[in-house]
């Protein structure tokens, strides 16, 4: 492989790896748990991967078991992504 091809291949691999990176966890506070709709209302810090400033908003959950892990008032760290056009919590942990 020529040097130019090796460099181009390395750049392509780096770009692909970045496209599938897990978004960073951010701080939030659960405001509401809606088990019927499988949604969480979260007051959150900035979500850089979504270009969102701090605010309170409703998210779908990727896994419905997340709804049993939290209650209104809980401090959390979470990651959110756009999944099928909907803002979705993809990772969630409570903060002690």
N, C-alpha and C positions, 0 to 999 in steps of 0.2 A: 504494500500500500504506500502510495506516495505521501510525503509530509503534508501536503494540502488536504488530501483525503482524510488523513488521520485527524487533523485539526477540525475539519468540518464534521467528522463523525463524533468527536468529543463534544463539540458545541451542540450538536443535535441531541446527544444523550443527556447533557446537562439541562437543556430546555425541556425535554420530556420528563425528566425527574422532577423538575420544579412544578410542572403542571399538575402533578399528582401528590404534591406535598400536603400534609394535614395542616389545616389552619391553626394558628396559635390559640390557646385557651385564653379567655378574657374573664374579667370579674363581672358578676351580676347578682341580682337579688330576685328571687321568685316572687312575683306579685299575685299570680293566680295559676292554679292547676285545673285544666279542663279535661277530665278523663274521657268524657263522651266525644269530644272533638279531637282528642289526642294532641292537645296544644298546651304550651306554656306561655304565660305572659312574663317577660323578664325585663327588669330595669338593668341596662347593660352599659359597660364601658364601650369605647370605640371598637368597632369591628373593622380592622384594616383590610382584611381580605374581601369584605363586601362594600368597602367605601362608606361605612355608616358612622356617623357621630354618635356619642352617647345619647340614649333615649330609652323609652319604655315601649316595647312592641311584642306582638304575638308571633310565636314560632311553632311550627309543626315539630314533632319529635321523630327521629329516625327509628327509634325502638320504643314501643309503648311501655316497656318496663321502667323507662326513665320517669314516667309519671308517678310511680310508686316510691321513687327514691327521694322525692322532694315535697315540700309543703310551702304555702305562702309564708314569706318572711325569711326563708332559708337563703343564706349566702352561698353562692356557687361559683365555679369556674366552668366555662363551657366553650365549645366551638360550634360555629354555625356555618352552613354553606347553602348555596342555592341548589336544591335537588328537584328536578322536574319542574322548575319554575317557582318553587315554593321555598321560602326561607325555613331551614330545618336545623334543629339542634342535632349535631352528629356525635358529640361527646359531652358528658356531663359528670361533674363531681361536686359533692358538697364540701364546703369549707368549714372547718371546725374552729 
